[in-house]
Amino acid sequence: MSITPLDALPLETLRRRSSTKWRSYADDIIPMFVAETDFALADPITRVLADAVAIGDTGYTPPRPEIGQSFAAFARRRFGWDADPQRMRWTGDVMMGVVELLRATTRPGDRVIITPPVYPPFADTVEEAGAVVESVPLIDTGAGWELDLDGIEAALASGARGVLLCNPHNPTGTVHTRASLAALAELAERFGAVVISDEIHGPLVHDPDAFTPFLAASPVAQEVGFVVTSASKAFNLAGLKCAIMVAGSDPHAAVLRGLPWEVEWRTGLFGALSSIAAFGGESDAWLDGLLARLDLNRKLLADLLAEHLPLARYRIPDAGFLAWVDVSAYGWGDDPAVPIRHGARVALHHGPLFGPQGVGHVRINFGCGPDVLTEAVARIGAFAAAPAQ
């Protein structure tokens, strides 16, 4: 069956938005930095939010067992994963869930492994929980990236007590294999460590058969891990505040139950309502249309870079709408996003914020219309070709 790719909203409509993407820079700058997308909401989400506003349903968020049931059905449908709603709780966003789980499973001063280049709040969250960051960078194989299992083993053997995993990985778009996730779980079990897996980009894997939720990787993974996820990236709901924490075992479910009650109260009512609508089957067609658009855009970006920035190095990501691009050959310094923003009037994410491996890199958000993507890369290409001032 043919799937029609989603069309982005017109630029004049997008500039009426009040979110970070559209309020951080002047109107002559194309914003492609923060992970927001440029599409209308899925109809079921629009309807549930409109109905809530119409009746003044803007109060406190009640206990919402429907969140767990809706996500469990989605995970079964989209990932083939049987997640247990009785082993779930919710909170305001993924990083809130991560920091609370780190507080519950590590002690102050414990070392927690992250795998840079990685989403900048990972390091901040580890420190907020009172732990210490231990960096074990991804291995660049020349064809892609993968977990450095030997490096993780060495860090765990020397005393690290947690692993904060990004699955799929932001910013590289890497989908970790089932085998590597299972091997990670074995290491965690051997050294008495916990794995907390941020899977917010899981719904955006372009080959759904390639994605393995960490807790589905093996029986051992169920015993050592937690998953924290949300509808916010796939369905563009970050401002509504709802994330789901999932345990794979009864002892870890007890950890979730033992979290302070305020953790769950941080969930936004609109976040709960929209998440239930997003994970419901009626939103699947919208998600398929989004994936079709992103598939076209990730390939279009490769063609545009080849045309306008032939020295750039880019691997087409396996998941998401974020591209990790090495532009160090253009001599724009450690943080190319700064001169690009000033010279090309395009705002990209700052590579060095993702760790030392991000020097000379930018992250490009291609969750937009192909016309906007084309204009942005053409501008950067013109900036690269202009004589030095």
C-alpha positions in Angstrom: 0.0 0.0 0.0 1.3 3.4 -1.0 1.9 5.9 1.9 1.5 9.6 1.2 4.3 11.6 2.8 3.2 14.4 5.1 3.5 17.9 3.9 5.0 20.5 6.2 3.0 23.6 7.2 3.6 26.8 5.2 6.5 28.9 6.5 4.1 31.8 7.3 2.1 29.5 9.5 5.2 28.1 11.3 6.5 31.6 12.1 3.3 32.1 14.1 4.4 29.4 16.5 5.7 30.5 19.9 8.0 27.5 20.6 11.8 27.6 21.0 12.4 26.8 17.3 10.5 29.8 16.1 11.3 32.3 18.8 15.1 31.9 19.3 16.3 33.8 16.2 15.3 36.6 13.8 12.9 35.8 11.0 15.6 35.8 8.4 17.3 32.8 10.0 16.1 29.3 9.0 15.8 27.4 12.3 17.1 23.8 12.1 18.6 23.3 15.5 16.2 22.1 18.2 14.3 18.9 17.7 10.8 20.2 16.8 9.1 19.3 13.5 7.1 21.4 11.1 4.0 19.3 10.5 0.4 19.7 11.7 -0.5 17.4 14.6 -2.1 14.1 14.0 -5.9 14.5 13.8 -6.7 12.4 16.9 -4.4 14.6 18.9 -5.9 17.8 17.6 -9.4 16.5 18.4 -8.7 15.5 22.0 -6.9 18.8 22.8 -9.7 20.8 21.1 -12.3 18.9 23.1 -10.4 19.5 26.3 -10.2 23.2 25.7 -13.8 23.5 24.7 -15.0 22.1 28.1 -12.3 23.8 30.2 -10.5 20.5 30.9 -7.3 22.2 32.1 -7.0 21.0 35.7 -4.7 18.6 37.4 -3.5 15.3 35.8 -5.2 12.3 37.4 -3.8 8.8 37.6 -3.9 7.7 34.0 -3.7 3.9 33.6 -4.8 4.6 29.9 -1.3 5.9 29.3 0.4 2.6 30.1 -2.3 0.6 28.2 -2.1 2.8 25.2 1.7 2.7 25.1 1.8 -1.1 25.6 -0.6 -1.5 22.6 1.6 0.8 20.5 4.8 -1.1 21.5 3.2 -4.4 20.6 1.9 -3.1 17.3 5.0 -1.1 16.2 7.9 -3.0 17.8 6.6 -6.4 18.6 7.4 -5.7 22.3 5.1 -6.9 25.1 5.6 -4.2 27.7 3.6 -4.6 30.9 1.4 -1.6 31.8 1.6 -2.6 35.4 5.3 -1.9 35.3 5.0 1.7 34.1 4.8 5.2 35.6 4.8 8.6 33.9 6.3 12.0 34.5 6.8 15.3 32.7 9.5 14.4 30.2 12.2 11.8 29.4 15.0 13.7 31.2 12.9 14.0 34.3 12.4 10.3 34.3 16.1 9.6 33.7 17.2 11.8 36.6 14.7 10.3 39.0 15.7 6.8 38.1 19.4 7.6 38.4 18.7 9.0 41.9 16.8 5.8 42.8 19.4 3.4 41.5 22.8 5.0 42.0 24.5 6.7 45.0 26.1 10.1 45.0 29.5 9.9 43.4 28.8 6.7 41.4 30.0 6.8 37.8 27.5 6.6 35.0 28.5 5.8 31.5 27.4 7.9 28.5 28.3 7.2 24.9 29.2 10.5 23.1 28.6 12.1 20.8 25.3 12.2 22.6 22.3 14.4 23.5 23.8 17.2 25.6 21.4 16.9 28.6 22.7 13.4 29.3 25.8 14.7 31.1 23.8 17.4 32.9 21.2 14.8 34.1 23.9 12.5 35.5 25.4 15.4 37.4 21.9 16.5 38.6 21.4 13.1 40.1 24.6 13.4 42.0 26.6 10.9 39.9 29.7 11.4 37.8 29.9 11.2 34.1 32.0 8.4 32.5 32.4 8.9 28.8 32.8 5.8 26.6 32.4 7.1 23.0 30.7 5.2 20.2 33.1 3.5 17.8 33.1 4.8 14.3 33.4 1.7 12.2 33.8 3.7 8.9 30.3 2.5 7.9 28.4 3.5 11.0 28.6 3.7 14.8 28.3 1.1 17.5 28.7 0.7 21.2 32.2 0.2 22.5 31.4 -2.8 24.5 35.1 -3.4 25.5 35.3 0.2 26.7 32.0 -0.2 28.6 33.3 -3.4 30.2 36.5 -1.7 31.3 34.5 1.2 32.8 32.1 -1.1 34.7 35.0 -3.3 35.9 36.7 -0.2 37.3 33.6 0.7 39.3 31.0 2.5 37.1 27.5 1.6 38.3 25.2 2.8 35.5 24.8 3.1 31.8 22.7 5.9 30.3 21.9 4.6 26.8 20.5 6.5 23.8 18.5 4.0 21.7 18.1 5.0 18.9 21.1 7.3 19.3 20.9 11.1 19.1 22.6 12.7 17.1 23.9 9.9 14.9 20.6 8.2 14.2 22.2 4.8 15.0 19.8 1.9 15.9 21.7 -0.4 18.2 21.5 -4.0 17.3 19.7 -6.6 19.4 23.1 -8.4 19.8 24.9 -5.3 21.1 22.0 -4.5 23.5 22.0 -8.1 24.8 25.8 -8.0 25.3 25.4 -4.7 27.2 22.9 -6.3 29.4 25.2 -9.2 30.2 27.9 -6.7 31.2 25.6 -4.8 33.4 24.5 -8.0 35.2 28.1 -9.1 35.7 29.1 -5.9 37.3 25.9 -5.1 39.2 25.0 -2.0 37.1 21.8 -0.5 35.9 21.0 0.4 32.3 18.6 3.3 31.7 17.6 3.5 28.0 16.2 6.8 26.5 14.1 5.5 23.6 12.3 8.7 22.7 13.3 8.3 19.0 12.1 4.6 18.9 8.9 5.4 16.9 11.0 7.0 14.2 13.1 4.1 13.1 12.9 3.8 9.3 13.1 0.0 9.3 10.8 -0.9 12.2 12.1 -4.5 12.2 15.6 -3.1 13.0 14.6 -1.5 16.3 14.9 -3.5 19.6 13.7 -1.8 22.8 16.4 -2.5 25.4 14.0 -4.4 27.6 13.1 -6.7 24.7 16.8 -7.5 23.9 17.0 -10.4 26.3 15.8 -11.8 29.6 18.9 -10.3 31.3 18.0 -6.9 29.9 14.6 -7.1 31.6 16.4 -7.6 34.9 19.0 -4.8 34.6 17.2 -2.1 32.7 14.6 0.6 32.5 13.2 2.3 29.4 12.1 5.9 29.4 10.2 7.1 26.4 7.6 9.6 25.1 5.4 10.5 22.2 7.0 13.9 22.2 9.6 13.6 19.4 7.6 11.5 16.9 4.4 13.5 17.4 5.9 16.9 18.3 4.4 17.2 21.8 7.4 18.3 23.9 5.5 21.3 25.3 2.7 19.2 26.7 4.8 17.2 29.2 4.4 13.4 29.3 6.9 10.6 29.4 6.7 7.0 30.3 9.1 5.0 32.5 9.0 1.2 32.0 10.5 -1.5 34.2 11.3 -5.0 32.9 11.1 -6.9 36.2 9.2 -6.9 39.5 12.1 -5.5 41.5 12.5 -2.6 39.1 8.7 -2.0 39.1 9.0 -1.6 42.8 11.7 1.1 42.2 9.1 2.9 40.0 6.4 2.6 42.7 8.9 4.0 45.2 9.6 7.2 43.4 8.2 10.3 45.0 4.5 10.9 44.2 5.5 14.4 42.8 7.3 12.6 39.9 4.0 11.5 38.5 2.2 14.7 39.2 4.7 16.6 36.9 2.9 15.0 34.0 0.8 17.6 32.1 -2.9 16.8 31.6 -2.6 17.8 27.9 0.5 15.6 27.7 -1.4 12.6 29.1 -4.4 13.2 26.8 -2.3 13.7 23.7 0.0 10.7 24.4 -3.0 8.4 24.7 -4.2 9.7 21.3 -0.8 9.5 19.8 -0.2 5.9 20.8 -3.7 4.9 19.8 -4.1 3.1 16.5 -5.9 6.0 14.9 -2.6 7.9 14.8 -0.6 5.2 13.0 -1.4 6.4 9.5 -0.1 9.9 10.4 3.1 8.4 11.8 3.5 6.4 8.6 3.2 9.5 6.6 5.7 11.3 8.8 8.2 8.4 8.3 7.7 8.5 4.6 8.5 12.3 4.5 11.5 11.8 6.8 12.8 9.0 4.6 12.6 11.3 1.5 14.3 14.1 3.5 17.2 12.1 4.8 18.1 11.0 1.3 17.5 14.5 -0.1 19.9 15.9 2.4 22.6 13.5 1.1 22.0 14.8 -2.4 22.0 18.5 -1.3 25.2 18.1 0.7 26.9 16.4 -2.3 25.8 19.4 -4.5 26.5 22.3 -2.2 28.9 21.1 0.5 30.8 18.2 -1.2 33.5 18.2 1.6 30.9 17.5 4.3 30.7 13.9 5.7 27.2 12.6 6.4 25.8 9.1 7.0 22.1 8.7 6.3 20.6 8.0 9.8 18.6 4.9 10.5 16.2 6.7 12.8 14.8 10.2 13.5 14.9 13.5 11.8 18.4 14.6 13.0 21.5 14.5 10.8 25.1 14.5 12.2 27.3 16.2 9.7 31.1 16.7 9.8 31.9 20.1 8.1 35.4 20.4 9.6 37.0 20.5 6.1 35.5 24.0 5.6 37.7 25.5 8.3 34.8 27.0 10.3 36.4 26.2 13.7 35.5 23.9 16.5 31.8 25.0 16.5 30.8 25.6 12.9 27.2 26.3 13.8 28.2 29.8 14.9 29.8 31.1 11.6 27.0 29.3 9.7 24.3 31.1 11.6 26.0 34.4 11.1 27.2 33.9 7.5 24.4 31.7 6.0 21.5 32.7 8.3 20.8 29.1 9.1 20.7 27.9 12.8 22.1 24.4 13.4 22.9 22.7 16.6 26.4 23.1 18.1 28.4 19.9 17.6 30.8 20.4 20.6 27.8 20.3 23.0 27.5 16.6 22.2 31.0 16.0 23.5 34.6 16.4 22.2 33.7 14.1 19.3 31.4 16.9 18.0 34.2 19.3 17.2 33.8 20.4 13.6 30.3 19.0 13.5 26.8 20.3 13.3 23.4 18.7 13.8 20.8 19.4 11.2 17.0 19.0 11.8 15.4 17.8 8.6 11.9 17.4 10.1 10.7 20.1 7.7 9.5 20.6 4.2 11.9 19.7 1.3 11.8 23.3 0.1 13.1 24.6 3.5 15.8 21.9 3.6 16.9 22.8 0.1 17.0 26.5 0.8 19.0 26.0 4.1 21.7 23.8 2.5 21.9 26.1 -0.5 22.5 29.0 1.8 25.3 27.2 3.6 26.8 26.2 0.3 26.8 29.8 -0.9 28.5 30.8 2.4 31.1 28.1 1.9 31.8 29.4 -1.6 32.0 33.1 -0.7 35.4 34.7 -0.6 36.8 35.0 3.0 36.2 38.4 4.5 
